[in-house]
Amino acid sequence: MEETCLWLTEVAETVSRMESDRPNALAALLATPTTERRATDYERMFDDFVAYAGGGRVMDRFDLPVQVQNADYHFAFSNCELLLELKQISNYKSGDTAEAHFKRLLGRGKVRKHTAISTTQIRIDPESLSLSDWNHFYGKFRPGVTGHLKKAARQLKETDRLLPPPMERPRLCGLLLINTGDYNLPLDLMFRLVEWRTKREWKAGNFSKLHFVSCLTVDLLRRDQHPLKGRHIAHPEPHDLLPGAVQYVYERWLHYYAAAIGAEVTFQPDAALGESPLLLDGAFAGKIRMKHDRRR
């Protein structure tokens, strides 16, 4: 599925409220000092987002055995059901960067060809490495990503098995993989790791109940990347409603986020990507910090 483009306008300095005129948990999270945020804070915020989007916690809607590691969220629509699992990448690997990895390969003569961008930068293309070296990189760099995929696939499959069969409608299952703390894992690279793994597993007949993965960040800023940028991959076979389900969740996320920061969002799934409005140095320059109203 292609990347989705959006434009943000009229960013306010104060925390806005939801369209339903109730407090927005993301607004409160962004107003909290970065060092005081915990993984559980992001999880509670996603509980609020799912409620805003019309879903709810699986354990609040169904009676499941307490020892089951079930999926997190459930949506019931007229034409389908949707199961979602949430996983966070929150471990900051300060020295483990893609740049360091390719520098080691360059020193070992493993880089077949590259293009010099400046005296300190080179561009790595698909033909720069052998297939085995690319596979080694995707398989070993950030193994936690693969761990999240495997665990989510198990949880979604088990939850789907335990829930009552949907009434003449498909049940689609997906993972929201969120980077909330690894400053050295750009979203595009995270997506490449996800894409490499999921395609291999799908081809082997695995991940039967992992129909799509949405890769997102919450408040990490990158030089050439907007914090609301998303990358999505969907299985090509399960159901023709699957692209619409992925789009629905992402579109609701954009509107929820926009409400939190006092912005307007235009969602155009088929639009071409334009230039990012954020130009910040570093892999990730940091997290969004809400500005206090200067009138106080």
Secondary structure as the mmCIF struct_conf table of DSSP 4:
data_model
#
loop_
_struct_conf.conf_type_id
_struct_conf.id
_struct_conf.beg_label_comp_id
_struct_conf.beg_label_asym_id
_struct_conf.beg_label_seq_id
_struct_conf.end_label_comp_id
_struct_conf.end_label_asym_id
_struct_conf.end_label_seq_id
STRN STRN1 CYS A 5 THR A 9
BEND BEND1 GLU A 13 THR A 14
TURN_TY1_P TURN_TY1_P1 GLU A 19 SER A 20
BEND BEND2 ASP A 21 ARG A 22
HELX_RH_AL_P HELX_RH_AL_P1 ALA A 25 ALA A 31
BEND BEND3 THR A 32 THR A 32
HELX_RH_3T_P HELX_RH_3T_P1 THR A 34 GLU A 36
HELX_RH_AL_P HELX_RH_AL_P2 ALA A 39 ALA A 53
TURN_TY1_P TURN_TY1_P2 GLY A 54 GLY A 54
STRN STRN2 GLY A 56 ARG A 57
HELX_RH_AL_P HELX_RH_AL_P3 VAL A 58 ARG A 61
BEND BEND4 PHE A 62 PHE A 62
TURN_TY1_P TURN_TY1_P3 VAL A 66 GLN A 67
BEND BEND5 ASP A 72 ASP A 72
STRN STRN3 TYR A 73 ALA A 76
BEND BEND6 SER A 78 ASN A 79
STRN STRN4 GLU A 81 ILE A 89
TURN_TY1_P TURN_TY1_P4 SER A 94 GLY A 95
HELX_RH_AL_P HELX_RH_AL_P4 ALA A 98 GLY A 107
TURN_TY1_P TURN_TY1_P5 ARG A 108 GLY A 109
STRN STRN5 THR A 115 ALA A 116
BEND BEND7 ILE A 117 THR A 120
STRN STRN6 ILE A 122 ARG A 123
HELX_RH_3T_P HELX_RH_3T_P2 PRO A 126 SER A 128
BEND BEND8 LEU A 129 LEU A 129
HELX_RH_AL_P HELX_RH_AL_P5 LEU A 131 LYS A 140
BEND BEND9 PHE A 141 ARG A 142
HELX_RH_AL_P HELX_RH_AL_P6 PRO A 143 LEU A 162
BEND BEND10 LEU A 163 LEU A 163
HELX_LH_PP_P HELX_LH_PP_P1 PRO A 164 PRO A 166
BEND BEND11 MET A 167 ARG A 169
STRN STRN7 ARG A 171 ASN A 179
BEND BEND12 THR A 180 GLY A 181
TURN_TY1_P TURN_TY1_P6 TYR A 183 ASN A 184
HELX_RH_AL_P HELX_RH_AL_P7 LEU A 187 LYS A 203
TURN_TY1_P TURN_TY1_P7 ALA A 204 GLY A 205
TURN_TY1_P TURN_TY1_P8 SER A 208 LYS A 209
STRN STRN8 PHE A 212 THR A 217
BEND BEND13 VAL A 218 ASP A 219
STRN STRN9 LEU A 220 LEU A 221
STRN STRN10 ARG A 222 ARG A 222
TURN_TY1_P TURN_TY1_P9 ARG A 223 ASP A 224
STRN STRN11 GLN A 225 GLN A 225
TURN_TY1_P TURN_TY1_P10 PRO A 227 LEU A 228
STRN STRN12 ARG A 231 ALA A 234
BEND BEND14 PRO A 236 PRO A 238
TURN_TY1_P TURN_TY1_P11 ASP A 240 LEU A 241
HELX_RH_AL_P HELX_RH_AL_P8 LEU A 242 ILE A 261
TURN_TY1_P TURN_TY1_P12 GLY A 262 GLY A 262
STRN STRN13 GLU A 264 GLN A 268
TURN_TY1_P TURN_TY1_P13 PRO A 269 ASP A 270
HELX_LH_PP_P HELX_LH_PP_P2 ALA A 271 LEU A 273
BEND BEND15 PRO A 277 PRO A 277
BEND BEND16 ASP A 281 ALA A 283
STRN STRN14 GLY A 286 LYS A 287
HELX_LH_PP_P HELX_LH_PP_P3 MET A 290 ASP A 293
TURN_TY1_P TURN_TY1_P14 ARG A 294 ARG A 295
#
